[in-house]
């Protein structure tokens, strides 16, 4: 069997990986070296990752970016549920059962392709289009989004997080694309960034169904994701300050007794 490529293979590649999707299509992935780009612009962009909006960012000048994710998950999930329900009523390995299984794989693969395309476009926008040279994100995990408190309010959250979000893939894409474009990707602890007021520092409970942060102390009214992005930006500068002081001390030849041990 001879396979032909739809695109010309890159020169000087090292390894080739062959994969097959649910529709029976084969893909070839080539591993080769690419020179890193130099990024002359400066600036910091802090991103808050979420479910409703894939990423909300804010820079040092206060400009806010809203980067939306894939919006077709609800429609595709309904189609997959219908196909699964019809297939469960058929006798296994029957002609109709096999047909519905093929349709289910085709629809599922189409949903997956659209999700991956959306994540690639969003990560490309951040890494190559936006001018900031440093990108800061929180160390958010999918497990944090399906706590007992959140499940009681939204029964479909578990499925949305583990099947439709694609957080791990998005972070991986953002990592290597920032590396290729010459940008720095920093991952910080984002604990309590959604609960803390970005103006006065007051903390309050903020379940996922609350989309607006209303501070009872300073009367700040702000979108919860924007408020969290501002807190991540402030936390980055607070984390950066002692590192800059330590670097300046090392360059000036100032050492303590602890450093000499």
C-alpha positions in Angstrom: 0.0 0.0 0.0 1.4 3.4 -1.1 0.3 6.6 0.7 0.7 10.1 -0.8 1.1 13.3 1.3 -1.3 16.2 0.7 1.5 18.6 1.6 5.3 18.6 0.9 7.3 17.1 3.8 9.8 19.5 5.5 13.4 19.1 4.7 15.8 17.8 7.3 13.2 16.0 9.4 14.3 13.5 12.0 11.4 11.3 13.0 7.9 10.5 11.5 4.9 9.5 13.5 1.8 8.0 11.8 -1.6 8.3 13.4 -5.2 7.4 12.5 -8.4 9.2 13.5 -11.9 7.9 14.0 -12.8 8.5 10.3 -10.0 6.3 9.0 -7.8 9.1 7.9 -4.1 8.8 8.4 -1.8 11.7 9.5 2.0 12.0 9.3 3.8 14.2 11.9 7.4 15.2 11.1 9.8 16.3 13.8 12.4 18.9 12.6 14.3 21.8 14.0 13.1 25.4 13.6 15.0 28.5 14.5 13.6 30.5 17.3 12.3 34.0 16.5 13.5 37.1 18.3 10.9 39.2 20.0 11.8 42.9 20.2 8.7 44.1 21.9 8.3 44.1 25.7 5.4 43.8 28.1 3.5 41.3 30.2 0.2 39.6 29.4 -1.6 37.8 32.3 -4.2 35.2 31.3 -7.0 33.7 33.3 -8.1 30.4 31.8 -11.8 29.5 32.1 -14.6 27.4 30.7 -17.1 30.0 29.5 -14.3 32.0 27.9 -11.1 30.1 27.1 -8.8 32.9 28.2 -9.2 36.5 29.5 -6.0 38.5 29.5 -4.9 41.9 30.7 -1.6 43.7 30.1 0.3 46.4 32.0 -1.6 49.2 30.2 -4.9 47.8 31.4 -6.0 46.5 28.0 -8.3 43.5 28.3 -8.3 40.6 25.8 -11.2 38.1 25.6 -10.3 34.9 23.7 -13.3 32.6 23.2 -13.2 28.9 22.9 -15.1 26.4 20.8 -18.9 27.0 21.0 -20.3 23.9 19.3 -19.8 21.5 22.2 -23.5 21.6 23.2 -24.8 20.8 19.7 -22.3 18.0 19.2 -23.0 16.5 22.6 -26.7 16.3 21.8 -26.0 14.6 18.5 -23.7 12.1 20.2 -26.2 11.4 22.9 -28.9 10.7 20.4 -26.7 8.3 18.4 -25.7 6.5 21.6 -29.3 6.2 22.6 -30.3 4.7 19.3 -27.4 2.3 19.3 -28.2 1.0 22.7 -31.6 -0.2 21.5 -30.0 -2.2 18.7 -28.7 -5.7 18.8 -24.9 -5.8 19.1 -23.0 -6.5 15.8 -26.2 -6.0 13.8 -26.2 -4.0 10.6 -27.8 -1.0 12.2 -25.5 -1.2 15.3 -22.4 -1.1 13.1 -23.8 1.7 11.0 -24.6 3.9 14.1 -21.2 3.1 15.5 -19.5 4.4 12.4 -21.7 7.6 12.4 -20.9 8.1 16.1 -17.1 7.9 15.4 -17.4 10.3 12.5 -19.3 12.9 14.5 -17.0 12.5 17.5 -13.9 12.9 15.3 -15.4 16.0 13.7 -16.1 17.5 17.1 -12.5 16.8 18.2 -11.1 18.3 15.0 -13.0 21.5 15.5 -11.9 21.7 19.1 -8.3 21.3 18.2 -8.5 23.9 15.5 -10.0 26.4 17.9 -7.2 25.7 20.4 -4.6 26.1 17.8 -6.0 29.4 16.6 -6.2 30.8 20.2 -2.7 29.7 21.1 -1.4 31.1 17.8 -3.1 34.5 18.5 -1.4 34.7 21.9 2.0 33.5 20.8 2.4 35.2 17.4 -0.1 38.1 17.1 -0.1 39.8 20.5 2.9 42.0 21.1 3.6 41.2 24.7 6.9 39.3 25.2 6.0 37.6 28.5 2.8 35.5 28.9 1.7 34.6 32.5 -0.9 31.9 33.2 -2.1 30.2 36.3 -1.5 26.6 37.2 -5.2 25.7 36.9 -6.1 22.0 36.8 -9.3 20.4 35.5 -9.8 18.7 38.9 -10.2 22.1 40.6 -13.2 22.9 38.4 -15.3 19.9 39.4 -15.5 20.4 43.2 -18.6 19.3 45.1 -19.8 22.9 45.4 -19.7 23.4 41.6 -21.3 20.0 40.8 -24.4 20.8 42.9 -25.1 23.9 40.9 -24.3 22.6 37.4 -24.7 18.8 36.7 -23.1 19.1 33.3 -19.9 20.7 34.5 -18.1 17.4 34.9 -18.6 16.6 31.2 -17.8 20.1 30.0 -14.5 20.2 31.9 -13.1 16.7 31.2 -14.4 16.2 27.6 -14.9 19.7 26.1 -12.4 22.0 27.7 -9.0 20.8 26.4 -7.0 22.7 29.0 -4.0 20.5 28.9 -3.8 20.6 25.1 -4.1 24.4 25.1 -1.3 24.8 27.7 1.0 22.5 25.7 0.2 24.3 22.4 0.9 27.7 24.1 4.1 26.5 25.5 5.8 25.4 22.3 4.4 28.3 20.3 5.7 30.8 22.7 9.1 29.1 22.5 9.1 29.3 18.7 8.1 33.0 18.7 10.7 34.0 21.3 8.3 34.7 24.1 8.5 33.6 27.8 5.7 31.6 29.3 5.4 31.8 33.1 3.2 29.5 35.2 2.2 30.9 38.6 0.1 29.7 41.5 -3.4 31.2 40.9 -4.9 30.2 44.2 -7.7 32.6 45.4 -7.2 34.9 42.4 -10.9 34.7 41.6 -11.9 35.2 45.2 -9.7 38.2 45.8 -10.6 41.8 45.0 -8.0 43.3 42.6 -8.5 46.7 44.2 -8.5 46.3 48.0 -7.6 42.6 48.5 -10.9 41.5 50.1 -11.7 37.8 49.7 -15.1 36.2 49.3 -16.6 33.0 48.0 -16.9 32.9 44.2 -18.6 29.8 42.8 -18.5 29.3 39.0 -22.0 30.4 38.5 -21.2 33.9 39.7 -19.8 35.7 36.7 -19.5 39.2 38.2 -17.2 40.1 41.2 -18.9 42.6 43.5 -16.7 43.7 46.4 -18.6 44.7 49.5 -15.6 46.7 50.8 -14.5 49.0 48.0 -17.7 48.6 45.8 -15.7 47.2 42.9 -17.9 45.6 40.2 -15.9 43.7 37.6 -16.1 40.6 35.5 -14.7 37.7 37.5 -12.3 36.6 34.8 -10.9 40.1 34.3 -10.5 40.5 38.1 -8.6 37.2 38.2 -6.4 38.2 35.3 -5.5 41.5 37.1 -4.6 39.5 40.3 -2.4 37.1 38.3 -0.6 40.1 36.8 0.0 41.7 40.2 1.2 38.3 41.6 3.7 38.0 38.7 5.2 41.4 39.5 5.3 40.6 43.2 7.1 37.3 42.3 9.4 39.1 39.9 10.6 41.8 42.3 12.7 39.6 44.7 14.1 37.7 41.7 15.3 41.0 40.2 16.8 42.1 43.5 18.6 38.7 43.9 20.0 39.0 40.3 21.2 42.5 40.9 23.0 41.4 44.1 24.7 38.5 42.3 25.9 40.8 39.5 27.2 43.3 42.0 29.1 40.6 43.9 27.1 40.9 47.1 26.9 37.5 48.9 25.7 36.6 52.3 27.0 33.9 54.7 24.1 31.6 53.6 25.2 31.9 49.9 28.7 30.9 50.7 27.6 27.6 52.3 
